Amino acid sequence: MATLYNQVSSNNRKAFFLIFFFLILVIGLGWIFSYVFNDVAILYFAVIISSVMSFVSYYNSDKVVLSMVGAHEIQKSDSPELYRIVENLAITAGTQTPKIYILEERQPNAFATGRDEKHAVIAVTRGLLDVLNKRELEAVVAHEMSHIKSKDILVASIVVILVGIVAILSDIFLRSLYFTNHNDNKNPIMLVLAIIGMILAPLAASLIQLAISRKEEFKADANAALLTRDPEGLASALIKISSNKTPLSKINNATAHLYISSPEKGRVSWYNKMFMTHPPVEDRVKALREL
């Protein structure tokens, strides 16, 4: 158990380091812009726009996510058992009770979003309430509560924003490059490297985003088991959720990493495994049963 918790702590530090890497990547893209177009103002623009977008998204990430998935808020009278579970676990975790949202989806799944404990949301699908028993539902809520308590939800929002910025900057650069004459550029090798960098930057950013997401899931699983003192409850829930092949009607790659289990169902090729937002369920269940 000690080894697992040490690994969780290490993964958390690495996640923040990778977020810092994203910031360096954005500045690097701005530098490439300024070099190719011989205008240092572009570098300043890249830094400013990334900062402004991060600030704006920080205060609206939960609303954007909930709108994208079509979730709606419920009251205690709508689902008394779910509310009691969330309230009890919030007390145990020492955090404020988050708002509760429902997705009218048959696929069993859940996620948490928001920028901090005061603005946190736990969203569950209708299918989750139908498929899981009380013990398993409590374990899933504890997993999402862990994301809230450790501020994983904030980290995930920031990473998503920065990935978007990298993709946008790369696209603008490549489009601008197509319509600009660079015959006067004295370093064609640098120009070629810049083009390659702009093509690969979004791919690298996405891979790092997914790596952070996978690390957070192991951490949240361990913390949920600690919170409920019932690792088997979460293991059983993960098996049920992952084995259910019902698709989501509103699936979006931008939000896939937020769910407790990948919402993308069906056979996954070796290529797609590189971009999996979650670690294999078998590995998560094994780690839980070793606690």
C-alpha positions as CSV (number, residue, x, y, z in Angstrom):
1,M,0.0,0.0,0.0
2,A,2.8,2.4,0.9
3,T,4.4,1.8,-2.5
4,L,1.1,2.7,-4.3
5,Y,0.7,5.9,-2.3
6,N,4.3,7.0,-3.0
7,Q,3.6,6.4,-6.7
8,V,0.4,8.5,-6.5
9,S,2.4,11.4,-4.9
10,S,5.1,11.1,-7.5
11,N,2.5,11.1,-10.4
12,N,0.9,14.2,-8.9
13,R,4.2,16.1,-9.0
14,K,4.9,14.9,-12.5
15,A,1.4,16.2,-13.6
16,F,2.2,19.7,-12.4
17,F,5.6,19.5,-14.1
18,L,3.9,18.6,-17.4
19,I,1.5,21.5,-17.0
20,F,4.6,23.8,-16.7
21,F,5.9,22.1,-19.9
22,F,2.7,23.1,-21.7
23,L,3.4,26.7,-20.8
24,I,6.9,26.4,-22.2
25,L,5.5,24.8,-25.3
26,V,3.1,27.7,-25.9
27,I,6.0,30.2,-25.5
28,G,8.1,28.1,-27.9
29,L,5.3,28.2,-30.5
30,G,5.1,31.9,-30.1
31,W,8.9,32.1,-30.7
32,I,8.6,30.1,-33.8
33,F,5.9,32.4,-35.1
34,S,8.0,35.5,-34.4
35,Y,11.1,33.9,-36.0
36,V,9.4,32.9,-39.2
37,F,7.5,36.1,-39.6
38,N,10.3,38.2,-38.2
39,D,8.0,39.9,-35.7
40,V,8.6,39.7,-31.9
41,A,5.1,41.0,-31.3
42,I,3.8,37.6,-32.2
43,L,5.6,36.0,-29.2
44,Y,4.1,38.6,-26.9
45,F,0.7,37.9,-28.4
46,A,1.0,34.1,-27.9
47,V,1.8,34.6,-24.2
48,I,-0.9,37.1,-23.6
49,I,-3.6,35.2,-25.5
50,S,-2.8,31.9,-23.6
51,S,-3.0,33.7,-20.3
52,V,-6.2,35.4,-21.1
53,M,-7.9,32.2,-22.4
54,S,-6.7,30.3,-19.3
55,F,-8.2,33.0,-17.0
56,V,-11.5,33.1,-18.8
57,S,-11.8,29.3,-19.0
58,Y,-10.9,29.0,-15.3
59,Y,-14.1,30.6,-14.3
60,N,-16.3,28.9,-16.9
61,S,-14.9,25.4,-17.4
62,D,-17.7,23.7,-15.4
63,K,-20.5,25.5,-17.3
64,V,-18.9,24.6,-20.6
65,V,-18.4,21.0,-19.8
66,L,-22.0,20.5,-18.4
67,S,-23.4,22.2,-21.5
68,M,-21.4,20.0,-23.8
69,V,-22.7,16.8,-22.2
70,G,-26.2,17.9,-21.7
71,A,-26.3,17.5,-18.0
72,H,-29.0,19.1,-15.7
73,E,-28.9,19.8,-12.0
74,I,-31.1,17.8,-9.6
75,Q,-32.4,18.4,-6.1
76,K,-32.5,16.1,-3.1
77,S,-36.1,15.1,-3.8
78,D,-35.1,13.9,-7.3
79,S,-32.6,11.3,-6.0
80,P,-32.6,11.0,-2.2
81,E,-30.2,8.1,-2.0
82,L,-27.6,9.7,-4.3
83,Y,-27.8,12.9,-2.3
84,R,-27.3,11.2,1.0
85,I,-24.2,9.4,-0.4
86,V,-22.7,12.6,-1.7
87,E,-23.5,14.5,1.5
88,N,-22.0,11.7,3.7
89,L,-18.8,11.4,1.7
90,A,-18.4,15.2,1.6
91,I,-18.5,15.2,5.4
92,T,-16.0,12.3,5.6
93,A,-13.7,14.0,3.1
94,G,-14.0,17.3,4.9
95,T,-15.2,19.3,1.9
96,Q,-18.3,21.2,0.8
97,T,-21.1,19.2,-0.7
98,P,-20.9,19.6,-4.5
99,K,-23.8,20.2,-6.8
100,I,-25.2,17.1,-8.4
101,Y,-26.0,16.8,-12.1
102,I,-27.6,14.0,-14.1
103,L,-26.9,13.0,-17.7
104,E,-29.9,11.3,-19.3
105,E,-27.6,8.6,-20.7
106,R,-28.0,4.8,-20.5
107,Q,-24.3,4.3,-20.3
108,P,-23.1,4.0,-16.6
109,N,-20.5,6.7,-16.0
110,A,-19.7,9.7,-13.9
111,F,-17.3,12.7,-13.7
112,A,-16.5,15.7,-11.6
113,T,-15.8,19.2,-12.8
114,G,-15.3,22.8,-11.5
115,R,-12.4,24.9,-10.4
116,D,-12.4,24.3,-6.6
117,E,-14.4,22.8,-3.8
118,K,-16.8,25.7,-3.6
119,H,-17.7,25.4,-7.3
120,A,-17.5,21.6,-7.7
121,V,-20.0,19.4,-9.5
122,I,-20.5,15.7,-9.6
123,A,-22.3,14.4,-12.6
124,V,-23.6,10.9,-13.0
125,T,-25.5,9.2,-15.8
126,R,-29.0,7.7,-15.4
127,G,-27.5,4.4,-16.4
128,L,-25.1,4.5,-13.5
129,L,-28.0,4.8,-11.0
130,D,-29.7,1.9,-12.7
131,V,-26.7,-0.5,-12.9
132,L,-24.8,0.0,-9.6
133,N,-25.8,-1.0,-6.2
134,K,-25.5,1.3,-3.2
135,R,-22.0,0.1,-2.3
136,E,-20.7,0.5,-5.8
137,L,-22.4,3.9,-6.2
138,E,-20.7,5.1,-3.0
139,A,-17.3,4.0,-4.3
140,V,-17.8,5.9,-7.6
141,V,-18.9,9.1,-5.8
142,A,-15.8,8.7,-3.5
143,H,-13.6,8.5,-6.7
144,E,-15.1,11.8,-8.0
145,M,-14.9,13.4,-4.5
146,S,-11.2,12.6,-4.5
147,H,-10.8,14.5,-7.8
148,I,-12.5,17.4,-6.2
149,K,-10.5,17.3,-2.9
150,S,-7.1,17.0,-4.6
151,K,-8.1,19.7,-7.2
152,D,-7.6,17.3,-10.1
153,I,-10.6,18.9,-11.7
154,L,-8.7,22.2,-11.9
155,V,-5.6,20.6,-13.3
156,A,-7.7,18.8,-15.9
157,S,-9.4,22.1,-17.0
158,I,-6.1,23.9,-17.3
159,V,-4.5,21.1,-19.3
160,V,-7.5,21.0,-21.7
161,I,-7.3,24.7,-22.3
162,L,-3.6,24.6,-23.0
163,V,-4.0,21.7,-25.4
164,G,-6.6,23.8,-27.2
165,I,-4.3,26.8,-27.4
166,V,-1.4,24.7,-28.9
167,A,-3.8,23.3,-31.5
168,I,-5.1,26.7,-32.4
169,L,-1.7,28.3,-32.6
170,S,-0.3,25.5,-34.8
171,D,-3.3,25.7,-37.1
172,I,-3.0,29.5,-37.5
173,F,0.8,29.2,-38.2
174,L,0.4,26.5,-40.8
175,R,-2.4,28.4,-42.6
176,S,-0.5,31.7,-42.5
177,L,2.7,29.9,-43.8
178,Y,0.7,28.7,-46.8
179,F,-0.2,32.2,-47.8
180,T,3.1,33.9,-47.0
181,N,6.2,34.1,-49.2
182,H,9.4,33.0,-47.4
183,N,11.9,33.2,-50.2
184,D,13.8,35.8,-48.2
185,N,14.2,33.5,-45.2
186,K,17.9,32.9,-44.7
187,N,17.5,29.7,-42.8
188,P,15.4,27.2,-44.7
189,I,16.4,24.3,-42.4
190,M,14.9,26.3,-39.5
191,L,11.8,26.9,-41.5
192,V,11.4,23.1,-42.2
193,L,12.0,22.3,-38.5
194,A,9.4,24.9,-37.6
195,I,6.8,23.3,-39.9
196,I,7.5,19.9,-38.4
197,G,7.3,21.3,-34.9
198,M,3.9,22.9,-35.6
199,I,2.6,19.6,-37.0
200,L,3.8,17.5,-34.1
201,A,3.1,20.0,-31.3
202,P,-0.7,19.3,-31.0
203,L,0.1,15.5,-31.1
204,A,2.6,15.8,-28.3
205,A,0.3,18.0,-26.3
206,S,-2.6,15.5,-26.6
207,L,-0.3,12.6,-25.5
208,I,0.8,14.5,-22.4
209,Q,-2.8,15.4,-21.7
210,L,-3.8,11.8,-21.8
211,A,-0.8,10.8,-19.6
212,I,-1.9,13.2,-16.9
213,S,-5.4,11.9,-17.1
214,R,-4.3,8.3,-16.7
215,K,-2.1,9.2,-13.7
216,E,-5.0,11.0,-12.0
217,E,-7.3,8.0,-12.3
218,F,-4.9,5.7,-10.3
219,K,-4.6,8.4,-7.6
220,A,-8.4,8.9,-7.4
221,D,-8.9,5.2,-7.1
222,A,-6.5,4.9,-4.2
223,N,-8.0,7.9,-2.4
224,A,-11.6,6.6,-3.0
225,A,-10.6,3.3,-1.4
226,L,-9.1,5.1,1.5
227,L,-12.2,7.3,1.9
228,T,-14.7,4.4,1.8
229,R,-12.4,1.7,3.3
230,D,-13.8,-0.5,0.6
231,P,-11.5,-1.1,-2.4
232,E,-13.6,-4.0,-3.6
233,G,-16.6,-1.7,-3.9
234,L,-14.8,0.5,-6.5
235,A,-13.3,-2.6,-8.2
236,S,-16.7,-4.1,-8.7
237,A,-18.1,-0.8,-10.0
238,L,-15.3,-0.4,-12.5
239,I,-15.9,-3.9,-13.8
240,K,-19.6,-3.2,-14.3
241,I,-19.1,0.2,-15.9
242,S,-16.4,-1.0,-18.3
243,S,-18.2,-4.1,-19.4
244,N,-21.3,-2.1,-20.3
245,K,-21.2,-1.4,-24.1
246,T,-24.0,1.1,-24.2
247,P,-22.7,4.2,-26.2
248,L,-23.1,7.8,-25.1
249,S,-25.4,9.8,-27.3
250,K,-23.2,12.9,-26.7
251,I,-19.6,11.9,-26.8
252,N,-16.8,14.4,-27.2
253,N,-13.0,13.8,-27.2
254,A,-12.5,17.0,-25.2
255,T,-14.5,15.7,-22.2
256,A,-13.7,12.0,-22.5
257,H,-10.9,12.1,-19.9
258,L,-13.2,13.5,-17.2
259,Y,-15.2,10.3,-16.9
260,I,-14.4,7.6,-14.3
261,S,-14.2,5.2,-17.2
262,S,-13.7,5.8,-20.9
263,P,-17.0,6.6,-22.5
264,E,-15.7,5.3,-25.8
265,K,-16.9,1.7,-26.1
266,G,-16.1,-1.1,-28.5
267,R,-12.9,-2.7,-29.7
268,V,-9.8,-0.5,-29.4
269,S,-6.9,-0.8,-31.9
270,W,-3.3,-0.6,-30.9
271,Y,-3.1,2.8,-32.4
272,N,-6.0,4.1,-30.4
273,K,-4.5,2.7,-27.2
274,M,-1.9,5.4,-27.5
275,F,-4.6,8.0,-27.1
276,M,-6.6,6.2,-24.3
277,T,-7.8,8.7,-21.7
278,H,-7.9,6.0,-19.0
279,P,-5.5,3.2,-17.8
280,P,-6.8,-0.3,-18.5
281,V,-9.6,-1.3,-16.1
282,E,-7.7,-4.6,-15.4
283,D,-4.7,-2.6,-14.0
284,R,-7.0,-0.4,-11.9
285,V,-8.8,-3.3,-10.4
286,K,-5.5,-5.1,-9.7
287,A,-4.2,-2.0,-7.9
288,L,-7.3,-1.7,-5.8
289,R,-7.3,-5.4,-4.8
290,E,-3.7,-5.1,-3.7
291,L,-4.5,-2.4,-1.2
